């Protein structure tokens, strides 16, 4: 077991922000507002956003055997913005000396689309995403589950998520798929792993992009 920890197949400690949940929610809301304004949009402070921020703050601030978050909901209701807000929050805490974060946690937090995972696999069989302490994947479900490259069949996103499951690496995902469609698209094996590793947060508000 000690050798497995030395090889970083298991984290030394689970991810948790060492602050009161109310303070995490306040900081996360500030980061969310900042990200909305960076896109020259007007922030809408509604009950959906407030509830989602508090739910995520509770997840980030509470010890758990789970090691991921799945943000699901229709297009345009703030999931991608929330990914960037969470990353901004963690970077902000690093700038304060990282005493609020687990020891030895890397400050590098990539945000990649599921389609980019496929592009990386085709171009270079890229493996780095498997080992990131925290990885954020945007738009899960928009990519083909299988690809054929030089006659070989690959399942890049499934393989990546299964590798992160085995290593218990913290993964935050946004998807337009409702949770009930995860199993039909990605099959029983990955769906069962999601049930073990993911906290599910449903974004129920209307699209902010409606015109």
Residue frames as a rotation matrix with the C-alpha (Angstrom) as fourth column:
UNK 1
0.565 0.825 0.000 0.00
0.825 -0.565 0.000 0.00
0.000 0.000 -1.000 0.00
UNK 2
0.381 -0.503 -0.776 2.83
0.182 -0.782 0.596 2.41
-0.907 -0.368 -0.207 0.82
UNK 3
-0.675 -0.664 0.322 4.32
0.414 0.021 0.910 1.81
-0.611 0.747 0.261 -2.63
UNK 4
-0.079 0.734 0.675 0.98
0.982 -0.059 0.180 2.64
0.172 0.677 -0.716 -4.24
UNK 5
0.803 0.350 -0.482 0.89
0.478 -0.861 0.172 5.98
-0.355 -0.368 -0.859 -2.40
UNK 6
-0.054 -0.908 -0.415 4.49
0.121 -0.418 0.900 6.71
-0.991 -0.002 0.133 -3.39
UNK 7
-0.746 -0.169 0.644 3.55
0.621 0.172 0.765 6.08
-0.240 0.970 -0.023 -7.03
UNK 8
-0.782 0.494 -0.379 0.65
-0.419 -0.868 -0.266 8.54
-0.461 -0.050 0.886 -6.55
UNK 9
-0.774 0.605 -0.187 -1.93
0.234 0.548 0.803 5.94
0.589 0.578 -0.565 -7.57
UNK 10
0.311 0.837 -0.450 -3.84
0.880 -0.075 0.469 7.16
0.358 -0.541 -0.761 -4.52
UNK 11
0.240 -0.212 0.947 -3.86
-0.097 -0.976 -0.194 10.74
0.966 -0.045 -0.255 -3.21
UNK 12
-0.768 -0.566 -0.298 -2.21
0.274 0.130 -0.953 11.43
0.579 -0.814 0.055 0.15
UNK 13
-0.684 0.643 -0.344 -5.41
0.294 -0.188 -0.937 13.13
-0.668 -0.742 -0.060 1.25
UNK 14
-0.035 0.759 0.650 -8.76
0.995 0.088 -0.050 13.84
-0.096 0.645 -0.758 -0.33
UNK 15
-0.710 -0.205 0.674 -9.45
0.408 -0.900 0.155 17.24
0.575 0.385 0.722 -1.83
UNK 16
0.379 0.799 -0.466 -11.11
0.913 -0.240 0.330 19.66
0.152 -0.551 -0.821 0.56
UNK 17
-0.161 -0.342 0.926 -11.00
0.135 -0.937 -0.323 23.41
0.978 0.073 0.197 1.04
UNK 18
-0.320 -0.074 -0.945 -10.27
0.905 0.271 -0.328 24.08
0.280 -0.960 -0.019 4.69
UNK 19
-0.950 0.176 0.258 -12.71
-0.221 -0.963 -0.156 26.96
0.220 -0.205 0.954 5.20
UNK 20
-0.493 0.860 0.131 -16.26
0.029 0.167 -0.985 27.24
-0.869 -0.482 -0.107 6.55
UNK 21
-0.357 0.420 0.834 -18.81
0.896 0.407 0.179 26.37
-0.265 0.811 -0.522 3.87
UNK 22
0.691 0.674 -0.261 -20.37
0.591 -0.735 -0.332 29.84
-0.416 0.076 -0.906 4.10
UNK 23
0.234 -0.695 -0.680 -16.99
-0.324 -0.715 0.620 31.46
-0.917 0.075 -0.392 3.36
UNK 24
-0.710 -0.433 0.556 -16.38
0.319 0.506 0.801 29.12
-0.628 0.746 -0.221 0.43
UNK 25
0.099 0.846 0.524 -19.81
0.967 0.043 -0.253 30.03
-0.237 0.531 -0.814 -0.94
UNK 26
0.722 0.143 -0.677 -19.10
0.146 -0.988 -0.053 33.76
-0.676 -0.061 -0.734 -0.60
UNK 27
-0.230 -0.907 -0.353 -15.75
-0.361 -0.258 0.896 33.47
-0.904 0.334 -0.268 -2.38
UNK 28
-0.644 0.024 0.765 -17.13
0.586 0.659 0.472 31.17
-0.493 0.752 -0.438 -5.08
UNK 29
0.483 0.867 0.124 -20.00
0.790 -0.369 -0.490 33.56
-0.379 0.335 -0.863 -5.77
UNK 30
0.486 -0.390 -0.782 -17.51
-0.259 -0.919 0.297 36.43
-0.834 0.058 -0.548 -6.14
UNK 31
-0.626 -0.765 0.152 -15.46
-0.135 0.299 0.945 34.35
-0.768 0.570 -0.290 -8.59
UNK 32
-0.278 0.627 0.728 -18.60
0.868 0.489 -0.089 33.43
-0.411 0.607 -0.680 -10.52
UNK 33
0.732 0.543 -0.412 -19.68
0.372 -0.825 -0.426 37.06
-0.571 0.158 -0.806 -10.82
UNK 34
0.042 -0.821 -0.569 -16.17
-0.422 -0.531 0.735 37.97
-0.906 0.209 -0.369 -12.01
UNK 35
-0.738 -0.345 0.580 -16.26
0.278 0.627 0.727 35.32
-0.615 0.698 -0.367 -14.74
UNK 36
0.231 0.886 0.403 -19.67
0.893 -0.028 -0.450 36.50
-0.387 0.463 -0.797 -15.96
UNK 37
0.765 0.069 -0.640 -18.44
0.000 -0.994 -0.108 40.09
-0.643 0.082 -0.761 -16.19
UNK 38
-0.334 -0.941 -0.048 -15.24
-0.162 0.007 0.987 39.03
-0.929 0.337 -0.155 -17.99
UNK 39
-0.640 0.177 0.747 -17.51
0.717 0.488 0.498 37.89
-0.276 0.855 -0.439 -20.83
UNK 40
-0.974 0.225 -0.012 -19.26
-0.221 -0.941 0.255 41.28
0.046 0.251 0.967 -20.87
UNK 41
-0.296 0.910 -0.291 -22.45
0.379 0.392 0.838 39.73
0.876 0.138 -0.461 -19.60
UNK 42
-0.214 0.326 0.921 -24.74
-0.769 -0.637 0.047 40.96
0.602 -0.698 0.388 -16.85
UNK 43
-0.946 -0.169 -0.277 -24.79
0.035 0.794 -0.606 38.77
0.322 -0.583 -0.746 -13.77
UNK 44
0.031 0.994 0.106 -28.25
-0.510 -0.075 0.857 37.54
0.860 -0.080 0.504 -12.80
UNK 45
-0.899 -0.326 0.293 -28.44
-0.398 0.330 -0.856 36.83
0.183 -0.886 -0.426 -9.08
UNK 46
0.106 0.974 -0.202 -31.26
-0.756 0.211 0.620 34.29
0.646 0.087 0.758 -8.98
UNK 47
0.477 0.177 0.861 -32.20
-0.813 0.461 0.355 31.47
-0.334 -0.869 0.364 -6.64
UNK 48
0.986 -0.139 -0.090 -30.82
0.082 0.883 -0.463 28.82
0.144 0.449 0.882 -9.01
UNK 49
0.260 -0.954 0.150 -27.32
-0.050 -0.168 -0.984 30.30
0.964 0.249 -0.092 -8.97
UNK 50
-0.014 -0.238 0.971 -27.40
-0.933 -0.346 -0.099 30.84
0.360 -0.907 -0.217 -5.21
UNK 51
0.761 0.363 0.537 -28.49
-0.549 0.801 0.237 27.24
-0.344 -0.476 0.810 -4.61
UNK 52
0.870 -0.470 -0.147 -25.86
0.230 0.653 -0.722 25.84
0.435 0.594 0.676 -6.99
UNK 53
0.064 -0.874 0.481 -23.09
-0.405 -0.464 -0.788 27.89
0.912 -0.144 -0.384 -5.42
UNK 54
0.142 0.031 0.989 -24.04
-0.989 0.034 0.141 26.73
-0.030 -0.999 0.036 -1.93
UNK 55
0.956 0.230 0.183 -24.28
-0.224 0.973 -0.056 23.08
-0.191 0.013 0.982 -3.04
UNK 56
0.606 -0.791 -0.082 -20.83
0.239 0.280 -0.930 23.21
0.759 0.544 0.358 -4.62
UNK 57
-0.026 -0.598 0.801 -19.40
-0.719 -0.546 -0.431 25.03
0.695 -0.587 -0.415 -1.59
UNK 58
0.545 0.295 0.785 -20.72
-0.789 0.497 0.362 22.24
-0.283 -0.816 0.503 0.64
UNK 59
0.973 -0.228 -0.037 -19.07
0.189 0.879 -0.437 19.65
0.132 0.418 0.899 -1.60
UNK 60
0.325 -0.915 0.238 -15.75
0.076 -0.226 -0.971 21.49
0.943 0.334 -0.004 -1.68
UNK 61
-0.179 -0.408 0.895 -15.72
-0.746 -0.537 -0.394 22.14
0.642 -0.738 -0.208 2.05
UNK 62
0.524 0.471 0.710 -16.87
-0.819 0.508 0.267 18.76
-0.235 -0.721 0.652 3.38
UNK 63
-0.623 -0.759 0.188 -14.69
-0.687 0.647 0.331 15.63
-0.373 0.077 -0.925 3.68
UNK 64
0.563 0.826 -0.038 -16.02
-0.710 0.460 -0.533 12.86
-0.423 0.327 0.845 1.46
UNK 65
-0.052 -0.529 0.847 -15.08
0.153 0.834 0.530 9.55
-0.987 0.157 0.037 -0.09
UNK 66
0.741 0.349 0.573 -16.12
0.611 0.003 -0.791 11.00
-0.278 0.937 -0.212 -3.46
UNK 67
-0.201 -0.897 -0.394 -13.53
0.387 -0.442 0.809 12.70
-0.900 0.010 0.436 -5.66
UNK 68
-0.893 -0.087 0.441 -15.38
0.445 -0.316 0.838 14.56
0.066 0.945 0.321 -8.36
UNK 69
-0.308 0.821 -0.481 -18.29
-0.042 -0.517 -0.855 16.81
-0.950 -0.243 0.194 -9.31
UNK 70
-0.706 0.202 0.678 -20.63
0.708 0.223 0.670 16.43
-0.016 0.953 -0.301 -12.29
UNK 71
-0.542 0.516 -0.663 -22.44
-0.204 -0.847 -0.492 19.62
-0.815 -0.131 0.564 -13.31
UNK 72
-0.772 0.318 0.551 -25.39
0.629 0.502 0.593 18.72
-0.088 0.804 -0.588 -15.54
UNK 73
-0.004 0.822 -0.569 -28.09
0.280 -0.545 -0.790 20.78
-0.960 -0.163 -0.228 -17.18
UNK 74
0.695 0.359 0.623 -29.25
0.679 -0.041 -0.733 22.34
-0.238 0.932 -0.272 -20.42
UNK 75
-0.171 -0.787 0.592 -27.12
0.908 -0.359 -0.215 24.62
0.382 0.501 0.777 -22.56
UNK 76
-0.258 -0.062 0.964 -26.37
0.260 -0.966 0.007 28.15
0.930 0.252 0.266 -21.42
UNK 77
0.738 0.660 0.144 -27.22
0.047 -0.263 0.964 27.98
0.673 -0.704 -0.225 -17.72
UNK 78
0.645 -0.493 0.584 -23.77
-0.714 -0.662 0.230 28.58
0.273 -0.565 -0.779 -16.25
UNK 79
0.961 -0.257 0.104 -21.99
0.190 0.884 0.428 25.24
-0.202 -0.391 0.898 -16.02
UNK 80
0.345 -0.883 0.318 -18.86
0.771 0.073 -0.633 26.25
0.536 0.464 0.706 -17.90
UNK 81
0.228 -0.204 0.952 -18.77
-0.311 -0.942 -0.127 29.56
0.923 -0.267 -0.278 -16.06
UNK 82
0.875 0.134 0.465 -18.90
-0.483 0.195 0.853 27.60
0.023 -0.972 0.236 -12.81
UNK 83
0.727 -0.686 -0.032 -15.92
0.676 0.723 -0.143 25.48
0.121 0.082 0.989 -13.89
UNK 84
-0.016 -0.764 0.645 -13.86
0.458 -0.579 -0.674 28.62
0.889 0.285 0.359 -14.38
UNK 85
0.435 0.229 0.871 -15.15
-0.570 -0.678 0.463 30.10
0.697 -0.698 -0.164 -11.12
UNK 86
0.995 -0.093 0.039 -14.08
0.034 0.673 0.739 27.01
-0.095 -0.734 0.672 -9.15
UNK 87
0.364 -0.920 0.146 -10.64
0.868 0.278 -0.411 27.13
0.338 0.277 0.900 -10.75
UNK 88
0.036 -0.309 0.950 -10.34
0.005 -0.951 -0.309 30.86
0.999 0.016 -0.033 -9.99
UNK 89
0.803 0.322 0.502 -11.29
-0.489 -0.127 0.863 30.17
0.341 -0.938 0.055 -6.37
UNK 90
0.850 -0.520 -0.086 -8.60
0.507 0.760 0.406 27.51
-0.146 -0.389 0.910 -5.99
UNK 91
0.070 -0.850 0.522 -5.98
0.754 -0.298 -0.585 29.75
0.653 0.435 0.620 -7.61
UNK 92
0.332 0.123 0.935 -7.01
-0.339 -0.910 0.239 32.58
0.880 -0.397 -0.260 -5.28
UNK 93
0.975 0.051 0.214 -6.51
-0.219 0.330 0.918 30.33
-0.024 -0.943 0.333 -2.26
UNK 94
0.496 -0.866 0.070 -3.08
0.857 0.474 -0.204 29.34
0.143 0.161 0.977 -3.59
UNK 95
0.032 -0.493 0.870 -2.19
0.302 -0.825 -0.478 33.01
0.953 0.277 0.122 -3.74
UNK 96
0.598 0.248 0.762 -3.02
-0.604 -0.485 0.632 33.22
0.527 -0.838 -0.140 -0.03
UNK 97
-0.267 -0.835 0.481 -0.41
-0.964 0.221 -0.150 30.56
0.019 -0.504 -0.864 0.75
UNK 98
-0.156 0.291 -0.944 -2.39
-0.495 0.804 0.329 27.38
0.855 0.519 0.019 -0.02
UNK 99
-0.942 -0.201 0.270 -2.90
-0.330 0.391 -0.859 26.62
0.067 -0.898 -0.434 3.68
UNK 100
-0.139 0.970 0.197 -6.57
-0.807 0.005 -0.591 26.11
-0.574 -0.241 0.782 2.89
UNK 101
0.555 0.280 -0.783 -5.82
-0.780 0.502 -0.373 23.32
0.289 0.818 0.497 0.40
UNK 102
0.966 -0.211 0.149 -4.45
0.142 0.915 0.378 19.77
-0.216 -0.344 0.914 0.65
UNK 103
0.247 -0.957 -0.149 -0.68
-0.439 -0.248 0.863 19.49
-0.864 -0.148 -0.482 0.87
UNK 104
-0.642 -0.697 0.319 1.31
-0.004 0.420 0.908 18.80
-0.766 0.582 -0.273 -2.33
UNK 105
0.362 0.810 0.462 -1.67
0.627 0.156 -0.763 19.68
-0.690 0.566 -0.451 -4.53
UNK 106
-0.637 -0.598 0.487 -0.57
0.752 -0.341 0.564 21.03
-0.171 0.726 0.666 -7.91
UNK 107
-0.299 0.496 -0.815 -1.82
0.002 -0.854 -0.520 24.52
-0.954 -0.157 0.254 -8.76
UNK 108
-0.869 -0.020 -0.494 -2.14
-0.489 -0.114 0.865 23.53
-0.074 0.993 0.090 -12.43
UNK 109
-0.313 0.854 0.416 -5.80
0.146 0.476 -0.867 22.86
-0.938 -0.211 -0.274 -13.20
UNK 110
-0.995 -0.064 -0.070 -6.47
-0.059 -0.157 0.986 22.33
-0.074 0.986 0.152 -16.93
UNK 111
0.020 1.000 0.023 -9.93
-0.248 0.027 -0.968 22.92
-0.969 0.013 0.249 -18.35
UNK 112
-0.916 -0.344 -0.205 -10.33
-0.301 0.252 0.920 20.85
-0.264 0.905 -0.335 -21.51
UNK 113
0.121 0.951 -0.284 -13.30
-0.980 0.068 -0.188 19.97
-0.159 0.301 0.940 -23.68
UNK 114
0.341 0.085 0.936 -14.17
-0.155 0.987 -0.034 16.34
-0.927 -0.133 0.350 -24.19
UNK 115
0.993 0.020 0.114 -13.48
0.110 0.147 -0.983 16.86
-0.036 0.989 0.143 -27.91
UNK 116
0.466 -0.884 0.045 -9.96
-0.822 -0.451 -0.348 18.09
0.328 0.125 -0.936 -27.12
UNK 117
0.130 -0.377 0.917 -9.28
-0.624 0.687 0.371 14.88
-0.770 -0.621 -0.146 -25.21
UNK 118
0.722 0.192 0.665 -9.97
0.329 0.750 -0.574 13.02
-0.609 0.633 0.478 -28.45
UNK 119
0.917 -0.398 0.017 -7.78
-0.195 -0.484 -0.853 15.39
0.348 0.779 -0.521 -30.48
UNK 120
0.240 -0.861 0.450 -4.90
-0.963 -0.150 0.225 14.91
-0.126 -0.487 -0.864 -28.04
UNK 121
0.281 -0.085 0.956 -5.26
-0.198 0.970 0.144 11.13
-0.939 -0.230 0.255 -28.26
UNK 122
0.904 0.111 0.413 -5.18
0.361 0.320 -0.876 11.19
-0.230 0.941 0.249 -32.06
UNK 123
0.813 -0.571 0.115 -2.24
-0.357 -0.645 -0.676 13.59
0.460 0.508 -0.728 -32.31
UNK 124
-0.122 -0.973 0.197 0.09
-0.707 -0.054 -0.705 12.30
0.696 -0.226 -0.681 -29.61
UNK 125
0.217 0.277 -0.936 -1.56
0.405 0.847 0.344 9.63
0.888 -0.454 0.071 -27.44
UNK 126
-0.345 -0.399 0.850 -1.35
-0.408 -0.752 -0.519 12.28
0.845 -0.525 0.096 -24.73
UNK 127
-0.020 0.262 -0.965 -1.38
0.620 0.760 0.193 10.86
0.784 -0.595 -0.178 -21.19
UNK 128
-0.849 -0.492 0.194 -0.79
0.156 -0.585 -0.796 13.93
0.505 -0.646 0.573 -19.01
UNK 129
-0.230 0.837 0.497 -4.46
-0.700 -0.496 0.513 14.52
0.676 -0.230 0.700 -18.25
UNK 130
0.392 0.375 -0.840 -4.57
0.185 0.863 0.471 11.18
0.901 -0.340 0.268 -16.42
UNK 131
-0.123 -0.629 -0.768 -2.16
0.886 0.278 -0.370 12.42
0.446 -0.726 0.523 -13.78
UNK 132
-0.463 0.012 0.886 -3.36
-0.135 -0.989 -0.057 15.97
0.876 -0.146 0.460 -13.07
UNK 133
-0.968 0.121 -0.219 -4.31
0.238 0.169 -0.957 16.40
-0.079 -0.978 -0.192 -9.42
UNK 134
-0.077 0.965 -0.250 -7.44
0.161 -0.235 -0.959 18.25
-0.984 -0.114 -0.137 -10.54
UNK 135
-0.961 -0.130 0.245 -8.83
0.255 -0.064 0.965 18.13
-0.110 0.989 0.094 -14.08
UNK 136
-0.178 0.926 -0.334 -11.89
-0.205 -0.367 -0.907 19.92
-0.962 -0.093 0.255 -15.43
UNK 137
-0.872 -0.010 0.490 -13.66
0.440 0.423 0.792 18.52
-0.215 0.906 -0.364 -18.51
UNK 138
-0.459 0.698 -0.550 -16.19
-0.467 -0.716 -0.519 20.73
-0.756 0.019 0.655 -20.31
UNK 139
0.086 0.649 -0.756 -19.02
-0.987 -0.045 -0.151 19.58
-0.133 0.759 0.637 -22.57
UNK 140
-0.852 -0.257 0.456 -18.92
-0.255 0.965 0.067 15.87
-0.457 -0.059 -0.887 -21.83
UNK 141
-0.062 0.861 0.505 -21.28
0.337 0.495 -0.801 14.11
-0.939 0.121 -0.321 -24.20
UNK 142
0.642 0.263 -0.721 -20.62
-0.487 -0.586 -0.647 16.21
-0.592 0.766 -0.248 -27.30
UNK 143
-0.320 -0.867 -0.383 -17.81
-0.919 0.187 0.346 13.87
-0.228 0.463 -0.857 -28.38
UNK 144
0.409 0.384 -0.828 -18.11
-0.583 0.808 0.087 10.47
0.702 0.447 0.554 -30.08
UNK 145
0.775 -0.092 0.625 -17.69
-0.524 0.458 0.718 7.66
-0.352 -0.884 0.307 -27.58
UNK 146
0.340 -0.655 0.674 -15.51
0.480 0.738 0.475 5.68
-0.809 0.162 0.565 -30.00
UNK 147
0.564 -0.239 -0.791 -13.11
-0.728 -0.596 -0.339 6.76
-0.390 0.767 -0.510 -32.73
UNK 148
0.764 -0.382 0.519 -11.22
0.516 0.845 -0.137 4.76
-0.387 0.373 0.843 -35.33
UNK 149
0.659 -0.645 -0.386 -7.63
-0.680 -0.731 0.061 5.84
-0.321 0.223 -0.920 -36.01
UNK 150
-0.297 -0.765 -0.571 -5.43
-0.934 0.356 0.010 3.89
0.196 0.537 -0.821 -38.43
UNK 151
-0.125 0.361 -0.924 -7.75
-0.290 0.877 0.382 0.93
0.949 0.316 -0.005 -38.06
UNK 152
-0.777 -0.186 -0.602 -7.63
0.488 0.426 -0.762 0.95
0.398 -0.885 -0.240 -34.25
UNK 153
0.283 0.931 0.229 -10.72
0.342 -0.321 0.883 1.62
0.896 -0.172 -0.409 -32.14
UNK 154
-0.821 -0.556 -0.133 -10.21
0.363 -0.328 -0.872 4.06
0.441 -0.764 0.471 -29.25
UNK 155
0.466 0.881 -0.083 -12.47
0.645 -0.274 0.714 5.32
0.606 -0.386 -0.696 -26.45
UNK 156
-0.383 -0.854 0.353 -10.36
0.365 -0.491 -0.791 8.31
0.849 -0.174 0.500 -25.30
UNK 157
-0.189 0.347 0.919 -12.75
-0.689 -0.714 0.128 9.99
0.700 -0.609 0.373 -22.86
UNK 158
0.856 0.506 -0.110 -13.84
-0.311 0.672 0.672 6.73
0.414 -0.540 0.733 -21.26
UNK 159
0.382 -0.794 -0.473 -10.22
0.657 0.594 -0.464 5.61
0.649 -0.133 0.749 -20.91
UNK 160
-0.486 -0.561 0.671 -9.23
-0.014 -0.762 -0.647 8.93
0.874 -0.323 0.362 -19.35
UNK 161
0.137 0.630 0.764 -12.07
-0.825 -0.355 0.440 8.88
0.549 -0.691 0.471 -16.83
UNK 162
0.905 0.144 -0.399 -11.43
0.038 0.909 0.415 5.26
0.423 -0.391 0.817 -15.89
UNK 163
-0.017 -0.984 -0.176 -7.74
0.607 0.130 -0.784 6.06
0.794 -0.121 0.595 -15.36
UNK 164
-0.508 -0.126 0.852 -8.61
-0.417 -0.830 -0.371 8.98
0.753 -0.544 0.369 -13.11
UNK 165
0.635 0.749 0.191 -11.06
-0.600 0.322 0.732 6.77
0.487 -0.580 0.653 -11.24
UNK 166
0.648 -0.439 -0.623 -8.34
0.487 0.867 -0.105 4.19
0.586 -0.235 0.775 -10.59
UNK 167
-0.436 -0.898 0.061 -5.97
0.586 -0.335 -0.738 6.91
0.683 -0.286 0.672 -9.35
UNK 168
0.263 0.668 -0.696 -8.74
0.961 -0.248 0.125 8.68
-0.089 -0.702 -0.707 -7.37
UNK 169
-0.835 -0.549 0.032 -7.86
0.544 -0.815 0.198 11.99
-0.082 0.183 0.980 -9.03
UNK 170
-0.219 0.794 -0.568 -10.31
0.342 -0.482 -0.806 14.83
-0.914 -0.371 -0.166 -8.51
UNK 171
-0.870 0.008 0.493 -12.32
0.490 -0.085 0.867 15.49
0.049 0.996 0.070 -11.68
UNK 172
-0.294 0.788 -0.541 -14.94
0.068 -0.547 -0.834 18.17
-0.953 -0.282 0.107 -12.29
UNK 173
-0.835 0.062 0.547 -17.13
0.538 0.303 0.787 17.77
-0.117 0.951 -0.286 -15.37
UNK 174
-0.374 0.800 -0.469 -19.81
-0.516 -0.600 -0.611 19.80
-0.771 0.014 0.637 -17.11
UNK 175
-0.940 0.121 0.318 -22.34
0.317 0.650 0.690 18.14
-0.123 0.750 -0.650 -19.40
UNK 176
-0.554 0.817 -0.157 -25.62
-0.828 -0.524 0.198 18.86
0.080 0.240 0.967 -21.12
UNK 177
-0.424 0.382 -0.821 -26.55
-0.037 0.899 0.437 15.21
0.905 0.215 -0.367 -20.65
UNK 178
0.428 0.544 0.722 -29.02
-0.831 -0.076 0.551 14.50
0.355 -0.835 0.420 -17.85
UNK 179
-0.363 -0.640 0.677 -27.62
-0.864 0.503 0.013 11.90
-0.349 -0.580 -0.736 -15.43
UNK 180
0.356 0.598 0.718 -30.06
-0.280 0.801 -0.528 9.32
-0.891 -0.013 0.453 -16.80
UNK 181
0.968 0.005 -0.250 -28.29
-0.248 0.150 -0.957 9.47
0.033 0.989 0.147 -20.19
UNK 182
0.121 -0.982 0.142 -24.79
-0.974 -0.089 0.209 8.79
-0.192 -0.164 -0.968 -18.84
UNK 183
-0.154 -0.175 0.972 -25.29
-0.296 0.947 0.124 5.03
-0.943 -0.269 -0.197 -18.70
UNK 184
0.768 0.458 0.448 -26.75
0.255 0.423 -0.869 4.61
-0.588 0.782 0.208 -22.23
UNK 185
0.875 -0.442 -0.197 -23.88
-0.422 -0.500 -0.756 6.62
0.236 0.745 -0.625 -23.77
UNK 186
0.016 -0.987 0.159 -20.91
-0.917 -0.078 -0.390 5.43
0.398 -0.139 -0.907 -21.69
UNK 187
0.095 0.129 -0.987 -22.17
-0.091 0.989 0.120 1.97
0.991 0.079 0.106 -20.61
UNK 188
0.843 0.462 -0.274 -22.45
0.164 0.264 0.950 0.36
0.512 -0.847 0.147 -17.21
UNK 189
0.195 -0.847 -0.495 -18.77
0.935 0.313 -0.168 0.30
0.297 -0.430 0.852 -16.25
UNK 190
-0.737 -0.510 0.443 -18.20
0.404 -0.858 -0.317 4.06
0.542 -0.055 0.838 -16.38
UNK 191
0.070 0.842 0.535 -21.69
-0.273 -0.499 0.822 4.90
0.959 -0.204 0.195 -15.09
UNK 192
0.746 0.167 -0.645 -21.04
0.490 0.519 0.700 2.79
0.452 -0.838 0.306 -11.99
UNK 193
-0.269 -0.921 -0.283 -17.72
0.943 -0.192 -0.273 4.57
0.197 -0.340 0.919 -11.46
UNK 194
-0.529 0.175 0.831 -19.47
0.012 -0.977 0.213 7.92
0.849 0.122 0.515 -11.75
UNK 195
0.590 0.807 -0.018 -21.87
-0.013 0.032 0.999 6.86
0.807 -0.589 0.029 -9.01
UNK 196
0.521 -0.468 -0.714 -18.90
0.846 0.394 0.359 6.15
0.113 -0.791 0.602 -6.76
UNK 197
-0.415 -0.904 -0.098 -16.71
0.909 -0.416 -0.011 9.16
-0.031 -0.094 0.995 -7.59
UNK 198
-0.709 0.089 0.700 -19.06
0.302 -0.859 0.414 12.00
0.638 0.505 0.582 -8.51
UNK 199
-0.504 0.658 -0.559 -21.20
0.405 -0.391 -0.826 14.44
-0.763 -0.643 -0.069 -6.59
UNK 200
-0.439 0.428 0.790 -24.05
0.863 -0.046 0.504 15.31
0.252 0.902 -0.349 -8.96
UNK 201
-0.517 0.283 -0.808 -25.14
0.228 -0.864 -0.448 18.96
-0.825 -0.416 0.382 -9.19
UNK 202
-0.152 0.566 0.810 -28.09
0.985 0.153 0.077 19.72
-0.080 0.810 -0.581 -11.46
UNK 203
-0.905 -0.083 -0.416 -28.32
0.038 -0.993 0.114 23.16
-0.423 0.088 0.902 -13.07
UNK 204
-0.340 0.892 0.298 -32.06
0.858 0.424 -0.289 23.70
-0.384 0.157 -0.910 -13.42
UNK 205
-0.077 0.319 -0.945 -32.25
0.030 -0.946 -0.322 27.35
-0.997 -0.053 0.064 -14.44
UNK 206
0.871 0.406 0.278 -33.17
0.320 -0.039 -0.947 28.63
-0.373 0.913 -0.164 -17.89
UNK 207
0.085 -0.858 0.506 -30.49
0.994 0.034 -0.108 29.46
0.076 0.512 0.856 -20.43
UNK 208
0.178 -0.129 -0.976 -28.87
0.372 -0.909 0.188 32.89
-0.911 -0.397 -0.114 -19.93
UNK 209
-0.830 -0.556 -0.042 -28.25
0.140 -0.280 0.950 33.04
-0.540 0.783 0.310 -23.70
UNK 210
-0.079 0.879 0.470 -31.91
0.934 0.230 -0.273 33.23
-0.348 0.418 -0.839 -24.68
UNK 211
-0.936 -0.198 -0.290 -32.70
0.082 -0.927 0.367 36.08
-0.341 0.320 0.884 -27.09
